[in-house]
């Protein structure tokens, strides 16, 4: 695979940018949603009840009406102690000790939770307690007092992501919480150690390190460094990938950074092929001049080939992915994702939050999923690779990322009078419909003929997940499934808790209950991803950042992926905005809002599980909690 893909990517001049094709969205089977309590819950939950959400919670679940073949059952939840402060930014699992490790940014520590014995059970979920914490704050020195609005007297390091090698070597990606534009580090630990065990090694990384991944052979560790700009864009560090060579052992590790400077002379060529380079170049007087490729791209996540030779690095703001030759330490190409057509059957969306007075097929005001003459840029931030069926496929949740800084903002609402639509492409009747919705769209894309008006409307994100081959060919997209499934959940749980009111809230934000409020943004906002094999089937698990919950799809045949299950253990009967304090210590009332905003997913195969069944671990950034789900097969 490596030789053929390298030849295709290198092409003429060594910088081929391949444009993805389009596929028809898969057909969603009829489904049914319901509220499901834990079988041995000891108390009946109610808004004024006394039991914890873990004990008596009622997660919303959806499955095909023909019957699920697998299901996700909540089995325990750990709370990091702080609400909406990334107290659970990432999660990892050590199969040797059967410990779950949680990156707690708020506490500047790695929390360690033992899952052995009766700690987790889907029959009676409980709140999990940590065994100990590893303090990492001092691994980056604090800035001088007064040099930052954020003070970190114990040190400036916070664990943003955790990656684990098969032998228990733990990599903790450390960002500077006082100034993210500064370089970060990665600390190597032995996962089976104690809180007093010092790091094996501390390695300098690039600017704003975000995610790490070990190669399957364990010889290298890769770190994606986003290099986000300062709010005034006076500082715009380059996006880099740090390659850590571990072939001589972690104590003698060496690191090198790989950037995108080789692509700078080809910027306009890349832009014409769909790679977005949008950040301003403040070094020139021309307001239309953009930054260099090296400064503008922001590497976010990593997937690595089974032979440990190639890595796919997502560039969400650029709506692209870069392919890296790990051993040669060079990029082979930048591949644009393109955009999906929301006017096509199966690609509908609800694009506005101001349609509450319109009648709907579900009978719930505010849910209106329709086709529109709008394109959705995929803009995947996370990626996973799995050798499903007979070939490797890459799994991309199409989150959508816009830049919103004081010095530069690349979004505008469709109902903004400053947005001029081309009268030929969009006749007056169509313009009238479009200008009535509040969808946030790109202000820098869409003028195809250079006459100053918009010829094609680009929204941020695709509200779906996609399967692509290693050469970036699109083979499957879930279309409008996520919005239709969550709309069905609102319909089927209507009046389940409070008579005459929906329980499940469609397109609600992650930190407050407000039905339909995020329809004008990115809808359910697919974000986290993991893959794994259950029985003889391969599944992709997709976390929805806003409304919450986890979607499971059977991707055994990536050309015919199928929806399998959806679980959401958010407590929609409590409003986080009313019972929680942002950034503050978590109260019992706040803990009862359930899990909010899946940030990271980790699949645990049956052979490493403490309960004899596969697990899915999920960190939740907003609720600051980490959940354990048991995955089991269902007899039809």
C-alpha positions in Angstrom: 0.0 0.0 0.0 2.8 2.4 0.9 4.6 2.4 -2.5 1.4 2.8 -4.5 0.0 5.5 -2.3 3.4 7.4 -2.3 3.5 7.3 -6.1 0.0 8.6 -6.4 0.6 11.4 -3.9 4.0 12.5 -5.3 2.8 12.7 -8.9 4.3 15.7 -10.8 6.4 17.8 -8.7 5.8 15.8 -5.5 2.9 18.0 -4.2 -0.3 16.4 -5.7 -3.5 17.6 -4.0 -6.1 15.0 -4.7 -9.7 16.2 -4.6 -12.2 13.8 -3.0 -15.2 12.6 -4.9 -18.9 12.5 -3.8 -21.0 9.6 -2.8 -24.7 9.3 -2.1 -25.6 9.2 1.5 -26.6 5.8 2.9 -30.2 5.1 3.6 -31.2 5.3 7.2 -33.3 2.4 8.4 -36.5 3.0 10.4 -35.5 3.4 14.0 -37.0 3.6 17.5 -35.8 5.6 20.5 -36.6 5.1 24.2 -35.4 5.8 27.7 -33.7 2.9 29.4 -32.9 2.6 33.1 -30.2 0.4 34.5 -31.7 -3.0 35.4 -30.6 -2.9 39.1 -31.0 0.8 39.7 -31.9 1.2 43.4 -33.9 4.4 43.1 -36.3 6.1 40.8 -34.8 9.2 39.3 -36.9 12.4 39.2 -35.9 16.1 38.9 -36.3 16.5 42.7 -34.9 13.0 43.5 -31.9 12.3 45.7 -30.2 9.5 43.8 -27.2 10.2 41.6 -27.6 10.2 37.8 -25.2 7.2 37.6 -27.5 5.1 39.9 -30.9 5.9 38.5 -30.1 7.5 35.2 -32.3 7.1 32.2 -30.1 7.3 29.1 -31.8 7.8 25.7 -31.0 5.1 23.2 -31.9 4.6 19.6 -31.7 1.5 17.4 -33.1 0.2 14.1 -36.6 -1.1 14.6 -35.5 -4.5 13.2 -33.6 -4.8 16.4 -30.0 -3.9 17.4 -27.2 -6.4 17.0 -25.0 -4.5 19.5 -25.6 -1.9 22.2 -23.7 0.5 24.5 -24.6 0.3 28.2 -23.4 2.9 30.7 -21.4 1.1 33.4 -19.8 3.8 35.5 -18.7 7.4 35.5 -15.7 9.3 36.9 -16.0 13.0 37.8 -12.9 15.2 37.4 -14.3 17.7 39.9 -14.8 20.8 37.7 -17.5 21.9 35.2 -16.7 23.2 31.7 -13.0 23.4 32.5 -11.7 20.3 30.6 -11.5 18.2 33.7 -11.7 15.3 31.4 -9.9 16.3 28.1 -8.7 12.8 27.2 -8.8 9.2 28.3 -6.5 6.2 28.0 -6.6 2.6 29.2 -3.8 0.3 30.4 -4.7 -3.3 29.8 -1.9 -4.6 32.0 -3.2 -2.9 35.2 -6.8 -2.4 34.0 -6.6 1.3 34.8 -8.4 4.2 33.1 -6.3 7.4 32.9 -7.9 10.8 32.5 -6.2 14.0 31.4 -7.5 16.6 33.9 -6.6 20.0 32.6 -8.4 21.9 35.4 -6.4 20.1 38.1 -3.2 20.0 35.9 -3.0 16.3 36.6 -3.5 12.8 35.3 -6.2 11.0 37.3 -5.9 7.2 37.6 -9.0 5.1 38.1 -8.9 1.3 38.8 -11.6 -0.6 36.8 -10.9 -4.0 38.3 -13.3 -6.1 40.3 -16.9 -4.8 40.6 -15.9 -1.2 39.8 -18.0 -1.1 36.6 -21.3 -2.8 35.9 -24.0 -2.0 33.3 -26.6 -3.5 35.6 -25.9 -1.0 38.4 -23.7 1.9 37.2 -21.9 3.9 39.9 -19.7 6.8 40.4 -16.0 5.8 40.0 -13.3 7.0 42.4 -9.7 7.8 41.4 -6.9 5.7 42.9 -4.4 8.6 42.7 -3.3 11.5 40.5 -0.1 12.4 38.8 0.7 16.1 39.1 2.2 17.4 35.9 1.9 21.2 36.5 5.6 21.7 37.2 6.7 20.0 33.9 6.4 23.4 32.2 7.6 26.4 34.3 5.1 29.1 35.0 5.5 32.5 33.4 6.5 35.5 35.6 3.7 37.0 37.6 1.7 39.5 35.7 2.8 38.3 32.3 -0.4 36.5 31.8 -4.0 36.9 32.8 -4.0 33.2 33.9 -1.7 32.5 36.8 -0.3 29.0 37.4 1.8 29.2 40.5 2.6 25.4 40.5 3.7 25.5 36.9 2.1 26.0 33.5 1.7 22.4 32.2 -1.7 20.8 31.7 -2.3 17.4 30.1 -4.3 17.9 26.9 -4.1 14.3 25.5 -2.9 10.9 26.6 -1.6 8.1 24.3 -0.5 4.6 25.5 1.8 2.1 23.9 1.0 -1.6 24.1 3.8 -2.1 26.7 2.3 0.5 29.1 4.5 3.5 28.0 2.3 6.6 28.5 2.7 9.8 26.6 1.1 12.9 28.1 0.8 15.9 25.8 1.4 19.1 27.8 0.2 22.5 26.8 1.1 25.8 28.4 -2.1 26.9 30.2 -0.8 30.5 30.5 0.1 31.0 26.8 -0.9 28.3 24.3 1.2 30.0 21.5 4.3 28.9 23.4 5.9 25.5 22.7 4.7 22.5 24.8 6.1 19.2 25.9 5.4 15.5 26.0 6.1 13.6 29.2 6.7 9.8 29.1 5.6 7.7 32.1 5.1 4.1 32.9 1.3 3.7 33.2 1.6 1.1 35.9 3.6 3.5 38.2 2.7 5.4 41.3 2.0 9.1 41.9 5.6 9.6 43.1 7.1 8.0 40.0 8.9 10.7 38.0 8.6 10.9 34.2 10.9 8.6 32.2 11.6 11.5 29.8 10.4 15.0 29.1 10.6 16.0 25.4 10.1 19.4 23.8 7.2 19.6 21.3 5.9 22.2 18.9 3.5 25.1 19.5 0.2 24.1 21.1 0.6 20.3 21.0 -2.8 18.7 20.8 -2.7 15.0 20.1 -0.2 12.1 20.2 -0.1 8.6 18.7 2.4 5.8 18.9 3.2 3.9 15.7 1.9 0.3 15.8 5.5 -1.0 16.0 6.2 1.3 18.9 9.3 2.8 17.3 7.9 6.3 17.0 5.7 8.8 18.8 4.0 11.5 16.7 2.6 14.7 18.2 0.3 17.1 16.2 1.1 20.7 17.1 -1.8 23.1 16.2 0.1 26.4 16.3 -3.0 28.5 16.7 -2.5 32.3 16.5 -2.9 34.8 19.2 -6.2 36.7 19.3 -4.6 39.7 17.5 -2.8 37.5 15.0 0.5 39.2 15.8 1.7 35.7 16.8 1.0 32.8 14.4 3.3 29.9 15.2 3.8 27.3 12.4 1.8 24.0 12.5 4.2 21.2 13.1 4.3 17.4 13.6 6.9 16.3 16.2 8.4 12.9 15.5 9.9 11.2 18.6 12.3 8.4 17.8 12.0 5.7 20.5 14.2 3.0 18.8 16.9 3.4 21.4 14.4 3.4 24.3 12.4 6.2 25.9 15.3 7.5 28.0 17.4 8.1 24.9 14.5 9.4 22.7 15.3 12.1 20.1 12.7 14.5 18.6 12.5 16.5 15.3 9.8 18.8 14.0 8.4 18.5 10.5 6.7 21.6 9.1 4.9 22.6 5.8 7.5 25.1 4.4 7.9 23.0 1.3 4.3 23.8 0.3 4.7 27.6 0.6 5.7 28.2 -3.1 2.6 26.2 -4.1 0.0 28.0 -2.0 -2.2 29.3 -4.8 -2.0 26.0 -6.5 -3.2 24.2 -3.4 -6.0 26.8 -2.8 -7.3 26.3 -6.4 -7.6 22.6 -5.6 -9.6 23.2 -2.4 -7.1 23.6 0.4 -8.2 26.5 2.6 -5.5 29.0 3.5 -7.5 31.8 5.2 -5.5 33.4 8.0 -4.4 37.0 7.4 -0.8 38.0 6.6 -0.3 41.1 8.8 3.3 41.6 7.4 1.8 43.1 4.2 -0.5 46.1 3.6 -2.8 44.1 1.4 -5.8 43.0 3.5 -6.5 40.2 1.1 -3.1 38.6 1.4 -3.1 35.4 3.4 -0.5 33.7 5.6 1.9 31.1 4.3 0.9 27.5 4.2 3.4 26.7 7.0 1.9 29.2 9.4 -1.7 28.8 8.4 -2.2 25.0 8.7 -3.1 23.7 12.2 -2.4 19.9 12.6 -5.0 18.5 14.9 -5.0 14.7 15.0 -3.1 11.6 13.7 -3.9 8.2 12.3 -1.1 5.8 11.4 -0.9 3.0 8.9 -0.7 -0.6 10.2 2.9 -0.9 8.8 4.0 2.2 10.8 5.2 3.9 7.6 2.5 6.6 6.9 0.5 9.0 9.0 -2.6 11.0 8.1 -2.6 14.4 9.9 -5.9 16.3 9.9 -5.8 20.1 9.1 -9.4 21.1 10.0 -9.2 24.8 9.3 -7.7 24.0 5.9 -10.5 21.4 5.2 -7.8 18.9 4.3 -5.5 16.1 5.5 -1.8 15.8 5.1 0.1 12.5 4.5 3.4 12.1 6.3 6.2 9.7 5.5 7.3 8.9 9.1 10.8 7.5 8.5 11.8 10.0 5.9 10.2 12.9 8.0 8.5 14.6 5.1 5.0 15.3 3.9 3.9 13.6 0.7 0.9 15.7 0.0 -2.0 17.8 1.2 -5.4 16.3 0.3 -8.5 18.6 0.3 -11.8 17.1 1.7 -14.1 19.1 -0.5 -17.7 19.7 0.5 -21.0 17.9 0.6 -24.1 19.1 -1.3 -27.0 19.7 1.2 -29.3 20.0 -1.8 -28.9 16.3 -2.6 -31.3 13.6 -1.3 -30.0 12.2 2.0 -27.9 15.3 2.8 -30.6 17.6 4.3 -30.0 19.7 7.4 -31.7 22.1 9.8 -29.8 25.3 9.2 -31.5 27.8 11.5 -32.5 28.4 15.1 -35.3 30.9 14.3 -37.9 28.5 12.9 -39.7 27.6 16.1 -43.1 28.7 14.9 -43.1 26.4 11.9 -45.0 23.1 11.8 -42.8 20.1 11.8 -43.3 16.4 10.9 -42.2 15.4 14.4 -44.7 17.8 16.0 -42.0 19.6 17.9 -41.4 23.2 16.9 -37.9 24.0 15.8 -37.0 20.7 14.1 -37.0 21.3 10.3 -34.6 19.1 8.4 -34.7 20.0 4.7 -32.6 20.2 1.6 -31.0 23.6 0.9 -28.7 24.9 -1.8 -25.8 24.9 0.6 -22.4 23.1 0.7 -21.0 21.8 3.9 -17.2 21.7 4.2 -16.2 18.4 6.0 -13.4 20.0 8.0 -12.6 16.9 10.1 -10.6 17.4 13.2 -10.4 13.9 14.5 -9.5 10.7 12.6 -9.3 7.0 13.2 -8.0 4.2 10.9 -9.3 0.7 10.8 -8.6 -2.2 8.4 -12.3 -3.0 8.1 -13.5 -5.5 5.5 -10.6 -6.0 3.1 -8.8 -2.6 3.1 -7.8 0.2 5.5 -10.3 3.0 5.8 -10.0 6.3 7.6 -12.9 7.5 9.7 -13.5 11.3 9.8 -16.2 13.0 11.9 -17.0 16.2 9.9 -17.0 18.6 12.8 -16.4 22.0 11.0 -14.1 24.6 12.4 -14.3 28.4 11.8 -11.8 31.0 12.9 -13.1 33.6 15.3 -10.5 36.1 16.5 -10.4 39.8 17.2 -8.1 40.3 14.1 -9.9 37.9 11.8 -13.2 36.2 11.5 -14.1 33.9 8.6 -17.8 33.5 9.3 -21.0 35.5 8.5 -24.7 34.7 8.9 -26.8 34.1 5.9 -29.3 36.7 7.0 -26.6 39.4 7.2 -27.4 42.2 4.7 -23.6 42.4 3.9 -23.8 39.0 2.3 -24.5 39.4 -1.4 -25.7 36.3 -3.3 -25.2 35.9 -7.0 -28.6 36.5 -8.7 -28.0 33.9 -11.4 -27.1 31.1 -9.1 -29.6 32.2 -6.5 -32.8 33.6 -8.1 -34.8 36.1 -6.0 -37.2 33.5 -4.6 -34.3 31.3 -3.5 -32.5 34.3 -2.0 -35.6 35.2 0.0 -35.6 31.8 1.6 -31.9 31.8 2.3 -31.8 35.3 3.8 -34.5 34.1 6.2 -32.2 31.7 8.0 -29.4 32.4 10.4 -26.8 29.7 9.4 -23.2 30.8 9.9 -21.3 30.4 6.7 -17.9 31.2 5.3 -17.2 34.8 4.3 -13.9 33.9 2.5 -15.1 31.0 0.4 -17.8 31.1 -2.3 -16.8 33.8 -4.8 -15.9 31.6 -7.7 -15.8 34.2 -10.4 -14.1 37.0 -8.5 -17.0 39.5 -9.0 -17.5 40.1 -5.2 -20.8 38.1 -4.7 -21.3 34.6 -3.4 -21.7 31.9 -6.1 -21.6 29.0 -3.7 -22.6 29.0 0.0 -20.2 27.1 2.3 -21.2 26.1 5.8 -18.8 24.8 8.4 -18.9 21.0 8.9 -20.9 18.2 7.3 -23.0 17.1 10.4 -21.9 13.5 9.6 -19.0 11.2 9.5 -17.2 9.9 6.4 -15.2 6.9 5.4 -12.3 7.5 3.0 -9.6 5.3 1.4 -5.9 6.1 2.1 -5.7 8.1 -1.1 -8.6 10.3 0.2 -11.4 8.8 -2.0 -14.7 9.2 -0.3 -16.6 5.8 -0.1 -19.3 6.6 2.5 -20.9 9.5 4.2 -23.7 9.3 6.8 -25.5 12.2 5.2 -28.2 13.6 7.4 -28.5 10.5 9.7 -27.3 12.3 12.9 -29.9 15.0 12.8 -32.6 12.6 11.8 -31.7 10.2 14.6 -31.6 12.9 17.3 -34.8 14.3 16.0 -36.4 10.9 16.3 -35.1 10.8 19.9 -36.9 14.0 20.6 -40.1 12.7 19.1 -40.1 9.3 20.8 -39.3 10.6 24.3 -41.8 13.4 24.1 -43.6 13.7 27.5 -41.5 10.9 29.0 -40.4 13.0 32.0 -42.7 16.0 32.0 -46.1 15.6 30.3 -46.5 17.6 27.1 -42.8 18.5 26.8 -39.9 16.9 24.9 -37.3 15.2 27.0 -34.5 14.9 24.4 -33.5 18.3 23.0 -32.5 18.5 19.4 -29.4 20.5 18.4 -29.0 21.9 21.9 -25.7 23.3 23.1 -23.5 21.2 25.4 -23.7 23.6 28.4 -27.4 24.6 28.4 -30.8 23.2 27.5 -32.1 25.1 24.5 -33.8 23.1 21.7 -32.7 24.0 18.2 -30.1 26.7 19.3 -27.2 25.1 17.5 -29.0 24.5 14.2 -27.5 27.7 12.9 -24.0 26.6 13.9 -22.9 23.0 13.3 -25.9 21.0 14.5 -25.0 18.0 16.6 -21.3 18.6 15.8 -19.7 15.2 15.3 -16.3 15.3 17.0 -14.7 12.3 18.8 -14.0 8.9 17.0 -12.8 5.4 17.8 -13.1 2.1 16.0 -13.1 -1.5 17.2 -14.2 -5.1 16.5 -17.2 -6.6 18.4 -17.8 -10.3 17.5 -17.0 -10.4 13.8 -18.1 -6.9 13.0 -16.1 -3.7 12.9 -17.7 -0.5 14.4 -17.1 3.2 14.2 -18.1 5.2 17.3 -18.7 8.9 16.9 -19.2 11.3 19.7 -21.5 14.3 19.2 -20.0 17.4 20.9 -23.1 19.5 21.3 -26.3 17.5 21.9 -24.0 14.7 23.3 -24.1 10.9 23.1 -22.3 8.4 21.0 -23.3 7.0 17.6 -22.2 3.4 16.6 -22.1 2.4 12.9 -21.2 -1.0 11.5 -18.4 -0.3 9.0 -17.4 -3.9 8.3 -18.2 -3.2 4.7 -17.1 0.5 4.4 -19.1 0.9 1.2 -22.3 0.0 2.9 -21.9 1.2 6.5 -25.1 1.0 8.6 -26.4 2.7 11.7 -26.3 0.4 14.7 -26.9 2.2 18.0 -27.1 5.6 19.7 -26.8 6.2 23.4 -26.9 9.5 25.3 -26.8 9.6 29.1 -27.2 13.3 29.4 -29.9 14.3 31.8 -32.0 16.7 29.7 -34.4 17.3 32.7 -31.7 19.5 34.3 -30.3 22.6 32.7 -26.5 22.8 33.1 -26.7 26.6 32.9 -29.0 26.7 35.9 -27.2 24.2 38.2 -23.6 24.4 37.2 -20.9 27.1 37.5 -18.5 27.4 34.6 -15.0 26.6 35.7 -16.0 26.1 39.3 -15.9 23.0 41.5 -18.6 20.5 40.6 -21.5 20.2 43.0 -23.8 17.1 43.4 -26.6 18.9 41.6 -24.2 19.7 38.7 -23.0 16.1 38.5 -26.6 15.1 37.9 -26.7 16.8 34.5 -25.0 13.6 33.2 -22.3 13.5 30.6 -21.8 16.5 28.2 -19.6 16.9 25.1 -17.7 13.7 24.2 -14.1 14.8 23.7 -12.1 11.6 23.3 -13.1 7.9 22.8 -11.0 4.8 23.4 -12.1 1.2 22.4 -11.0 -1.5 24.8 -11.0 -5.0 23.2 -12.5 -8.0 25.1 -9.1 -9.5 25.9 -8.1 -6.4 27.9 -11.4 -5.7 29.6 -12.1 -6.2 33.3 -15.6 -7.4 32.6 -15.1 -9.9 29.9 -16.8 -7.7 27.2 -15.4 -4.9 25.0 -15.6 -1.4 26.5 -15.8 2.1 25.2 -14.2 4.8 27.3 -15.3 8.4 26.8 -14.0 11.7 28.2 -16.5 14.5 28.4 -14.9 18.0 28.3 -17.9 20.0 29.4 -19.1 17.8 32.3 -15.5 17.0 33.2 -16.4 13.3 33.5 -15.2 10.1 32.0 -17.7 7.3 31.2 -17.3 3.5 30.8 -19.7 1.8 28.4 -20.0 -2.0 28.1 -20.5 -3.1 24.5 -22.4 -6.4 24.0 -24.1 -8.2 21.3 -27.9 -8.6 21.2 -29.6 -11.8 20.2 -32.3 -11.1 17.6 
